[in-house]
């Protein structure tokens, strides 16, 4: 059942695959059996990451690491302006990634 592309099925096919009744749902005994077999229908609680760790996790991206190396190399050959420009790009990218991840966490929390 897990391999089905539920979003692509017609409603009747989903009802048949799940072995339920569209008008009445599951009877009490079947609902209890499925609850015992599959557990409750809820999202697992995960430890929430701090905003600071979310920000620093942005620097684990391979492209960001490459840019950080480019900053070091630019400074090493005396191209401080280039290093500063790359640094601004890295910080902007990290901030953008942080904001997106923070919003996604808030949205997930709202769903819970």
N, C-alpha and C positions, 0 to 999 in steps of 0.2 A: 504494500500500500504506500510506502514512503517514496517509491520511485515514480509515482504518478505525477503528471504535470497538472495539478489541480486547477490552475488558472485557465487551462485550455479545454477543460471538460465542460460538457453541458450539465445543467443542474441535475437532471435526472440520472446521469451517469455517476455523479458524485454521491447522490442519495443511495444508489444501488451499491456503489463501491464501499460506502461506509455502513451499509446494512441498517439504515434508519428509515423513518417515515416522515415525509415532508410536512404532513398535517399535525402529527402528534409527537414527533421526536422519538427519543428512546424511552422504553418503559423503565421503571425504577430499578428493576433487577439488572437490566443490561447496563444502565448508567453506572450502577455500583460496581459491576464487574469490570467495566472499562476504567473506572477510577482506580481500582485496585491494580489493574494490569498496566496502565500507562501513567498513573499519577495525576495530580490536579493540573488543570489547564492554566498555568501561570508562568510568568517569566522568572528565571532564576535570579536571585539577588546576588549582585556582584559588588565587590568593594569599589567604592567610587575613588577615582584617581584625583589627586589634588591638582588645582590649576597649574601650579609650578611644575609638577611632573608631566602634565599634559604638554606644557610649553617645551620642556627639555626633551621630550620624546620626539619632537619634530626634527631634532638634530640627528636622529638615528636613520634618517632617510639617506639612501646611497647618493642621490644627487646633491643633497645638502653637504654631505661629507666631501664630495668632489669639489664643491665650491669652497669649502673651508680650506682644503688643500691648495686650491687656486689662490686663496688669499695669502696663505703662508708663502707660496712661491712668488707671488707678485711683490710682497714685501722684501723677500730675499734678493730679488733682482733690482730692487729700487723703484718699483712702480707702485708707489704708495697710493696715488689717486685711483688706479685700477683696483687695488686692494680695498679701498674705501667703498668704491662703487659696488664691488662684489659683496662686500660686507652688508651694505644697505639692502641689497637684493636678498641676501640670506635671511636677515632679520625680518624683512617684509614677508618673505615666504613662510618663515616660522610663525609669525603672527597670524597670517592668513590661515595656515593649517590649524593653529591653536583655536582660533575663533570657530572654524568649521567643526572641529572635534568637540568643543565645548557646547555648541548649539546642538550637535547630535546627541550628546549625553543628556542635555536638558530635555530634548524631545523623547528620548528613550525613558527617562524618568517620568515624564508626563504620561506615557503609555502605561506604565506600571500602575 
